[in-house]
Amino acid sequence: MNLVNEIRSGFYSDFLFKCKMCNLEKKISSTKFVPDSNWSINKAAVSSSIAIGIGYTQLSELFLSLIIMLLLKLKHRMQQKIL
């Protein structure tokens, strides 16, 4: 299997793999989808930042220091409005 593509949405990623022999394509997600749960990894990150009293900039600095890409500012605002 070869990694063909990665689609990122904040902290969530979908990886597309393709088999070298049969050309079968398989999508694997970085986070398990639970239909009964209203929480996503992106919403949890924003909720946590609100709980400890920091905004997008501080959250961005924290995760960049850990070498973790952060949500786009627009996605951060959308999740913040939902909460």
Secondary structure as a PSIPRED ss2 file (coil, helix, strand):
# PSIPRED VFORMAT (PSIPRED V4.0)

   1 M C   1.000  0.000  0.000
   2 N E   0.000  0.000  1.000
   3 L E   0.000  0.000  1.000
   4 V E   0.000  0.000  1.000
   5 N E   0.000  0.000  1.000
   6 E E   0.000  0.000  1.000
   7 I E   0.000  0.000  1.000
   8 R E   0.000  0.000  1.000
   9 S E   0.000  0.000  1.000
  10 G C   1.000  0.000  0.000
  11 F C   1.000  0.000  0.000
  12 Y E   0.000  0.000  1.000
  13 S E   0.000  0.000  1.000
  14 D E   0.000  0.000  1.000
  15 F E   0.000  0.000  1.000
  16 L E   0.000  0.000  1.000
  17 F E   0.000  0.000  1.000
  18 K E   0.000  0.000  1.000
  19 C C   1.000  0.000  0.000
  20 K C   1.000  0.000  0.000
  21 M C   1.000  0.000  0.000
  22 C C   1.000  0.000  0.000
  23 N C   1.000  0.000  0.000
  24 L C   1.000  0.000  0.000
  25 E E   0.000  0.000  1.000
  26 K E   0.000  0.000  1.000
  27 K E   0.000  0.000  1.000
  28 I E   0.000  0.000  1.000
  29 S E   0.000  0.000  1.000
  30 S C   1.000  0.000  0.000
  31 T C   1.000  0.000  0.000
  32 K C   1.000  0.000  0.000
  33 F C   1.000  0.000  0.000
  34 V C   1.000  0.000  0.000
  35 P C   1.000  0.000  0.000
  36 D C   1.000  0.000  0.000
  37 S C   1.000  0.000  0.000
  38 N C   1.000  0.000  0.000
  39 W C   1.000  0.000  0.000
  40 S C   1.000  0.000  0.000
  41 I H   0.000  1.000  0.000
  42 N H   0.000  1.000  0.000
  43 K H   0.000  1.000  0.000
  44 A H   0.000  1.000  0.000
  45 A H   0.000  1.000  0.000
  46 V H   0.000  1.000  0.000
  47 S H   0.000  1.000  0.000
  48 S H   0.000  1.000  0.000
  49 S H   0.000  1.000  0.000
  50 I H   0.000  1.000  0.000
  51 A H   0.000  1.000  0.000
  52 I C   1.000  0.000  0.000
  53 G C   1.000  0.000  0.000
  54 I C   1.000  0.000  0.000
  55 G C   1.000  0.000  0.000
  56 Y H   0.000  1.000  0.000
  57 T H   0.000  1.000  0.000
  58 Q H   0.000  1.000  0.000
  59 L H   0.000  1.000  0.000
  60 S H   0.000  1.000  0.000
  61 E H   0.000  1.000  0.000
  62 L H   0.000  1.000  0.000
  63 F H   0.000  1.000  0.000
  64 L H   0.000  1.000  0.000
  65 S H   0.000  1.000  0.000
  66 L C   1.000  0.000  0.000
  67 I C   1.000  0.000  0.000
  68 I C   1.000  0.000  0.000
  69 M C   1.000  0.000  0.000
  70 L C   1.000  0.000  0.000
  71 L C   1.000  0.000  0.000
  72 L C   1.000  0.000  0.000
  73 K H   0.000  1.000  0.000
  74 L H   0.000  1.000  0.000
  75 K H   0.000  1.000  0.000
  76 H H   0.000  1.000  0.000
  77 R H   0.000  1.000  0.000
  78 M H   0.000  1.000  0.000
  79 Q H   0.000  1.000  0.000
  80 Q H   0.000  1.000  0.000
  81 K H   0.000  1.000  0.000
  82 I H   0.000  1.000  0.000
  83 L C   1.000  0.000  0.000
